[in-house]
Amino acid sequence: MRMKNINMKLRVILLGTLFLFGLPISGIAQQTDSQDRGYLQAPQPENTKRYCLTLELNDDPDLIAEYEKMHQPQNIWKEVVDGIKKVGVIDSEIYRSGTLLVMILTTPADFDFDQQMGKLADLPRQSEWEAFMSKYQASDPNASSGEKWLKMKRIFKLSPIEDQ
């Protein structure tokens, strides 16, 4: 039994080490070579917050394909990416399952979501991007990004195994 506990602790240490010292990822979209759809995450030098948001796309395969195409690094507008970084977002990812989008934002721990998203909305080309994206989204085309993307409530978190 003692050996089993030691093996479990070694596995946790190994997995934690791999997580903490993962390869830094650059670019907007990251492809994975495996079919498990797991994506490496760069370690962060400070405490961060994570926001998860959701949005529905119009149920049209052609529009969905075009939406994905517009979010490829060569197609997304530079001013949009620059604006996201300027307001303090460290990392931004969007995942899709069917028509459901989930956006994950990583920010500094002291990030004020409403204040910074308000600043983002006022930056060059942001409102133009939002208007352009509205044709893909199953929401009011006149709604702001903050009204379209809804914050999700976390209902579960796997905590690290405590040393016993």
BAFI-3210 file (N, C-alpha, C; in Angstrom, 3 decimals, decimal comma, padded with zeros to 6 digits):
// residues 164
n [1|2|3|4|5|6|7|8|9|10|11|12|13|14|15|16|17|18|19|20|21|22|23|24|25|26|27|28|29|30|31|32|33|34|35|36|37|38|39|40|41|42|43|44|45|46|47|48|49|50|51|52|53|54|55|56|57|58|59|60|61|62|63|64|65|66|67|68|69|70|71|72|73|74|75|76|77|78|79|80|81|82|83|84|85|86|87|88|89|90|91|92|93|94|95|96|97|98|99|100|101|102|103|104|105|106|107|108|109|110|111|112|113|114|115|116|117|118|119|120|121|122|123|124|125|126|127|128|129|130|131|132|133|134|135|136|137|138|139|140|141|142|143|144|145|146|147|148|149|150|151|152|153|154|155|156|157|158|159|160|161|162|163|164]
n.u [000,826|001,959|003,856|002,162|001,044|003,353|003,970|001,702|002,068|004,455|003,539|001,760|003,562|005,158|003,233|002,474|004,918|005,253|003,052|003,658|006,078|005,606|005,877|006,298|003,710|003,096|001,403|-001,975|-003,889|-003,582|-002,474|-002,941|-001,180|-002,254|-005,190|-006,541|-007,182|-005,904|-004,264|-001,215|-000,215|001,254|003,413|002,585|003,992|002,929|000,171|-003,007|-006,263|-009,042|-011,428|-014,414|-016,442|-019,483|-021,116|-023,555|-023,462|-024,898|-026,821|-025,525|-023,674|-021,899|-021,524|-020,397|-017,991|-016,793|-016,586|-014,732|-012,564|-012,096|-010,951|-008,429|-004,856|-003,800|-005,968|-007,427|-007,992|-005,292|-005,466|-007,478|-006,397|-004,198|-005,603|-006,883|-004,675|-003,684|-005,537|-004,927|-005,351|-003,917|-003,976|-006,076|-008,569|-010,693|-013,125|-015,055|-018,078|-020,297|-022,723|-022,036|-019,897|-017,047|-015,205|-012,071|-010,457|-007,385|-006,162|-004,417|-004,357|-005,528|-007,288|-009,953|-012,790|-015,178|-014,430|-012,059|-013,007|-014,757|-012,933|-011,689|-013,736|-013,724|-011,433|-009,521|-011,110|-012,474|-015,308|-016,062|-015,155|-016,817|-019,316|-018,950|-018,616|-021,130|-022,862|-022,426|-023,230|-025,708|-027,266|-028,422|-027,664|-026,995|-026,034|-023,535|-020,182|-019,892|-022,511|-023,140|-021,257|-021,437|-020,635|-019,546|-020,434|-018,314|-018,583|-017,248|-014,026|-011,066|-009,051|-005,595|-004,028|-003,756|-000,924|-000,593]
n.v [-001,193|001,215|001,559|001,959|004,448|006,016|005,710|006,978|009,594|010,218|010,161|012,365|014,426|014,256|014,808|017,384|018,727|018,508|020,047|022,587|023,246|023,255|023,577|026,883|028,519|030,028|032,411|032,580|030,558|027,180|024,171|020,687|017,629|015,251|013,175|013,556|016,081|017,673|020,532|022,174|024,343|027,425|028,159|030,532|033,529|034,715|034,936|034,184|034,847|033,014|033,267|031,943|031,899|031,836|031,377|031,204|030,006|030,693|028,100|026,979|025,291|026,342|029,023|028,527|027,259|029,390|031,206|029,869|029,930|032,703|033,061|032,061|032,470|033,952|035,365|036,765|040,031|042,189|044,432|043,679|041,532|042,912|044,750|043,104|042,147|044,606|045,466|043,785|041,007|037,889|035,413|033,937|031,756|029,984|027,529|025,079|023,250|021,788|024,196|025,631|027,878|028,221|030,450|030,978|033,009|034,130|036,072|038,712|038,434|040,662|041,685|043,603|042,693|043,898|046,604|046,469|045,191|047,117|049,111|047,749|047,651|050,243|050,509|050,826|049,453|047,444|047,577|047,382|044,791|043,332|043,886|042,680|039,985|039,413|038,276|035,591|034,795|033,657|035,752|038,992|041,231|043,846|043,810|044,269|042,952|042,049|041,521|039,468|037,384|035,294|035,067|032,129|030,011|028,451|025,144|023,005|022,028|020,344|019,723|019,829|016,831|016,494|016,338|013,589]
n.w [000,000|000,785|-001,266|-003,425|-002,767|-002,944|-005,669|-006,756|-005,813|-007,150|-009,792|-009,724|-009,184|-011,504|-013,530|-012,705|-013,032|-015,805|-016,574|-015,428|-016,675|-019,357|-022,935|-024,205|-025,970|-029,041|-031,172|-032,531|-033,017|-032,102|-033,264|-032,679|-032,672|-031,986|-031,653|-029,326|-028,644|-026,766|-025,499|-025,150|-022,501|-021,795|-019,057|-016,487|-015,215|-012,977|-010,606|-011,970|-013,433|-014,697|-017,168|-018,394|-021,160|-023,071|-026,240|-028,813|-032,147|-035,376|-036,789|-039,265|-041,472|-043,441|-042,625|-040,124|-040,837|-042,160|-040,039|-038,404|-040,167|-040,276|-037,814|-037,936|-037,688|-039,892|-040,802|-038,848|-037,641|-037,114|-035,419|-033,683|-032,230|-031,110|-029,533|-027,656|-026,251|-025,347|-023,395|-021,360|-021,445|-021,162|-022,428|-024,881|-025,891|-028,129|-028,249|-030,026|-030,192|-032,138|-032,513|-030,331|-028,755|-026,691|-024,916|-023,490|-021,322|-020,107|-017,568|-015,737|-012,131|-010,907|-012,735|-013,975|-015,234|-016,448|-016,660|-018,259|-020,573|-021,435|-022,140|-024,228|-026,138|-027,073|-028,567|-031,671|-034,528|-033,124|-032,735|-035,369|-035,977|-034,243|-035,398|-037,889|-037,106|-036,162|-038,049|-037,932|-035,472|-033,179|-031,938|-030,844|-033,360|-032,763|-030,248|-027,720|-027,407|-024,784|-024,155|-025,850|-025,467|-022,839|-019,433|-017,864|-015,126|-012,880|-011,877|-010,890|-009,776|-010,015|-007,420|-006,415|-005,199|-001,790|000,370|002,402]
ca.u [000,000|002,866|004,438|001,111|000,983|004,564|003,790|000,701|002,699|005,397|002,739|001,266|004,728|005,522|002,213|002,598|006,124|004,954|002,133|004,327|007,186|005,186|006,474|005,549|002,962|002,930|000,402|-003,355|-004,495|-002,570|-002,910|-002,413|-000,909|-002,984|-006,644|-007,160|-007,536|-005,273|-003,439|-000,224|-000,389|002,486|003,346|002,434|004,931|002,216|-001,187|-003,906|-007,679|-009,555|-012,839|-014,993|-017,618|-020,132|-021,879|-024,093|-023,360|-026,017|-026,710|-025,309|-022,319|-021,049|-021,149|-019,496|-016,679|-016,243|-016,234|-013,458|-011,539|-011,785|-010,188|-007,085|-003,888|-003,593|-007,204|-007,957|-007,459|-004,192|-005,925|-008,292|-005,436|-003,459|-006,507|-007,075|-003,456|-003,540|-006,356|-004,374|-005,594|-002,670|-004,235|-007,479|-008,820|-012,097|-013,391|-016,383|-018,731|-021,536|-022,896|-021,640|-018,529|-016,578|-013,982|-011,347|-009,528|-006,473|-005,851|-003,772|-005,264|-006,226|-008,025|-011,351|-013,363|-016,085|-013,671|-011,141|-013,783|-015,244|-011,808|-011,490|-014,788|-013,416|-010,193|-009,718|-011,641|-013,179|-016,741|-016,172|-015,008|-018,047|-020,383|-018,630|-018,826|-022,532|-023,584|-022,193|-023,674|-027,145|-027,586|-028,809|-026,514|-026,668|-025,527|-022,086|-019,484|-020,210|-023,883|-023,184|-020,448|-021,932|-019,721|-020,004|-020,182|-017,588|-019,314|-016,356|-012,591|-010,267|-007,977|-004,450|-004,049|-003,026|000,051|-001,206]
ca.v [000,000|002,360|001,702|002,508|005,883|006,641|005,767|007,999|010,899|010,435|010,515|013,725|015,306|014,244|015,549|018,791|019,248|018,662|021,172|023,849|023,545|022,977|024,438|028,103|028,453|031,341|032,442|032,704|029,225|026,146|022,862|019,573|016,496|014,065|013,224|013,753|017,496|018,324|021,649|022,598|025,685|028,043|028,540|031,969|033,959|035,304|034,422|034,617|034,489|032,422|033,521|031,090|032,550|031,018|032,061|030,289|030,382|030,304|026,692|026,963|024,753|027,240|030,148|028,025|027,064|030,727|031,752|029,250|030,455|034,081|033,048|031,548|033,561|034,786|036,069|037,635|041,379|042,487|045,399|042,954|040,828|043,933|045,315|042,109|042,183|045,932|045,600|042,940|039,576|037,153|034,347|033,817|030,581|029,704|026,131|024,905|021,955|022,107|025,649|026,225|028,353|028,514|031,248|030,975|034,134|034,134|037,470|038,894|038,218|041,898|042,114|044,000|042,254|044,884|047,815|046,219|044,911|048,431|049,743|047,019|048,038|051,571|050,499|050,817|048,328|046,461|047,580|046,883|043,333|042,819|043,962|041,663|038,669|039,212|037,436|034,193|034,564|033,558|036,738|040,287|041,818|045,144|043,601|044,407|041,691|041,649|041,017|038,229|036,378|035,208|034,432|030,842|029,754|027,205|024,300|021,954|022,187|019,270|020,291|018,930|015,892|017,013|015,427|013,012]
ca.w [000,000|000,839|-002,587|-004,281|-002,457|-003,490|-007,121|-007,044|-005,592|-008,249|-010,976|-009,535|-009,347|-012,916|-014,279|-012,329|-013,670|-017,223|-016,705|-015,106|-017,566|-020,727|-023,944|-024,472|-027,210|-029,652|-032,229|-032,096|-033,000|-031,939|-033,713|-031,916|-033,551|-031,544|-031,762|-028,018|-028,553|-025,630|-025,943|-024,170|-021,970|-021,319|-017,642|-016,260|-014,169|-011,845|-010,429|-013,022|-013,380|-015,927|-017,451|-019,429|-021,716|-024,078|-027,274|-029,826|-033,549|-036,228|-037,188|-040,705|-041,636|-044,236|-041,770|-039,081|-041,483|-042,412|-038,728|-038,023|-041,079|-039,876|-036,575|-038,171|-037,494|-041,075|-041,166|-037,788|-037,787|-036,190|-034,419|-032,699|-031,368|-030,358|-028,532|-026,593|-025,437|-024,740|-022,185|-020,310|-021,589|-021,367|-023,388|-025,273|-026,710|-028,410|-028,589|-030,598|-030,295|-032,841|-032,609|-029,057|-028,585|-025,339|-024,928|-022,221|-021,214|-018,970|-017,270|-014,435|-010,994|-010,549|-013,929|-013,792|-016,504|-017,042|-016,997|-019,367|-021,787|-021,872|-022,849|-025,481|-027,081|-027,606|-029,346|-033,121|-035,282|-032,308|-033,045|-036,743|-035,883|-033,628|-036,406|-038,895|-036,507|-035,798|-039,018|-037,569|-034,101|-032,932|-030,902|-031,397|-034,047|-032,178|-028,889|-027,540|-027,161|-023,418|-024,110|-026,640|-024,776|-021,475|-018,488|-017,337|-013,715|-012,625|-010,929|-010,397|-009,981|-009,442|-006,609|-006,300|-004,091|-000,634|000,960|003,606]
c.u [000,871|003,482|003,426|000,983|002,184|004,442|002,794|001,304|003,696|004,664|002,248|002,404|005,116|004,525|002,277|003,796|005,889|004,041|002,860|005,400|006,878|005,833|005,650|004,907|002,842|001,886|-000,997|-004,013|-003,369|-003,157|-002,290|-002,232|-001,745|-004,485|-007,317|-007,558|-007,019|-004,297|-002,490|-000,504|000,947|002,354|003,253|003,324|004,251|000,850|-002,096|-005,348|-008,025|-011,032|-013,265|-016,302|-018,201|-020,948|-022,373|-023,872|-024,663|-025,771|-026,666|-023,868|-021,384|-020,594|-020,179|-018,091|-016,014|-015,805|-014,886|-012,315|-011,123|-010,979|-008,825|-006,097|-003,730|-004,817|-007,725|-007,257|-006,431|-004,643|-006,759|-007,380|-004,669|-004,322|-006,723|-005,863|-003,326|-004,347|-005,941|-004,654|-004,277|-002,842|-005,730|-007,604|-010,319|-012,192|-014,812|-016,812|-020,100|-021,634|-022,459|-020,168|-018,260|-015,264|-013,376|-010,336|-008,672|-006,017|-005,026|-004,814|-006,071|-007,050|-009,482|-012,049|-014,205|-015,338|-012,798|-011,886|-014,419|-014,170|-011,581|-012,499|-014,499|-012,156|-010,477|-010,121|-012,380|-014,669|-016,984|-016,074|-016,283|-019,200|-020,186|-018,935|-020,307|-023,292|-023,434|-022,904|-025,188|-027,508|-027,954|-027,591|-026,106|-026,105|-024,017|-021,479|-019,821|-021,625|-024,015|-022,471|-020,854|-020,937|-020,352|-019,629|-019,428|-018,347|-018,460|-014,929|-011,901|-009,096|-006,817|-004,591|-003,191|-002,073|-000,523|-000,193]
c.v [001,259|002,616|002,329|004,018|006,625|006,766|006,850|009,389|011,209|010,819|011,955|014,718|015,400|015,046|017,040|019,449|019,473|019,854|022,498|024,237|023,160|023,953|025,706|028,014|029,869|031,251|032,491|031,350|028,210|024,825|021,804|018,406|015,280|014,261|013,484|015,192|018,161|019,378|022,063|024,034|026,195|028,370|030,060|032,381|034,521|034,643|035,002|034,259|033,862|032,747|032,567|031,736|031,669|031,878|031,009|030,871|030,040|028,888|026,589|026,498|025,657|028,441|029,715|027,827|028,414|031,386|031,184|029,784|031,865|034,147|032,378|032,713|034,488|035,633|037,029|038,987|041,667|043,437|044,734|042,238|041,825|044,527|044,380|042,109|043,498|046,077|044,623|041,456|038,896|036,099|034,289|032,618|030,481|028,256|026,051|023,453|022,223|023,607|026,375|026,617|028,543|029,265|031,199|032,105|033,940|035,573|037,556|038,775|039,466|042,467|042,430|043,773|043,349|046,141|047,583|045,899|046,193|049,183|049,076|047,466|049,382|051,610|050,379|049,449|047,290|046,414|047,085|045,354|042,716|042,826|042,882|040,257|038,379|038,338|035,945|033,807|034,577|034,462|038,041|040,928|043,178|045,028|043,802|043,026|041,159|041,130|039,694|037,090|036,383|034,471|033,164|030,736|028,429|026,409|023,171|022,352|021,037|019,906|019,310|018,008|016,428|015,924|014,903|012,432]
c.w [000,000|-000,529|-003,556|-004,054|-003,016|-004,996|-007,512|-006,876|-006,702|-009,532|-010,889|-009,737|-010,815|-013,743|-013,974|-012,983|-015,153|-017,457|-016,503|-016,110|-019,003|-021,690|-024,120|-025,857|-027,759|-030,742|-031,650|-031,978|-032,887|-032,382|-032,800|-032,867|-033,182|-031,716|-030,419|-027,761|-027,280|-026,137|-024,832|-023,745|-021,472|-019,837|-017,524|-015,091|-012,927|-011,708|-011,501|-012,673|-014,710|-016,017|-018,560|-019,856|-022,810|-025,024|-028,259|-031,215|-034,254|-036,720|-038,712|-040,938|-042,435|-043,409|-040,682|-039,654|-041,735|-041,100|-038,272|-038,884|-040,658|-038,580|-036,721|-038,118|-038,699|-041,424|-040,111|-037,864|-036,695|-035,075|-033,333|-031,711|-030,509|-029,243|-027,354|-025,661|-024,681|-023,453|-021,086|-020,407|-021,935|-022,453|-023,657|-026,193|-026,946|-028,848|-029,135|-030,536|-030,897|-033,018|-031,337|-029,077|-027,104|-025,491|-023,539|-022,272|-019,971|-018,791|-015,991|-013,317|-010,640|-011,711|-013,576|-015,135|-017,161|-017,490|-018,231|-020,664|-022,330|-022,634|-024,202|-026,538|-027,741|-028,467|-030,842|-033,671|-034,457|-032,646|-034,468|-036,768|-035,312|-034,630|-037,468|-038,360|-036,247|-036,791|-038,713|-036,274|-033,972|-031,763|-031,611|-032,059|-033,492|-030,764|-028,854|-027,321|-025,772|-023,246|-024,863|-025,919|-023,313|-020,586|-017,944|-015,863|-013,589|-011,580|-010,379|-010,685|-009,285|-008,713|-006,560|-005,095|-002,958|-000,104|002,277|004,525]
res [m|r|m|k|n|i|n|m|k|l|r|v|i|l|l|g|t|l|f|l|f|g|l|p|i|s|g|i|a|q|q|t|d|s|q|d|r|g|y|l|q|a|p|q|p|e|n|t|k|r|y|c|l|t|l|e|l|n|d|d|p|d|l|i|a|e|y|e|k|m|h|q|p|q|n|i|w|k|e|v|v|d|g|i|k|k|v|g|v|i|d|s|e|i|y|r|s|g|t|l|l|v|m|i|l|t|t|p|a|d|f|d|f|d|q|q|m|g|k|l|a|d|l|p|r|q|s|e|w|e|a|f|m|s|k|y|q|a|s|d|p|n|a|s|s|g|e|k|w|l|k|m|k|r|i|f|k|l|s|p|i|e|d|q]
***
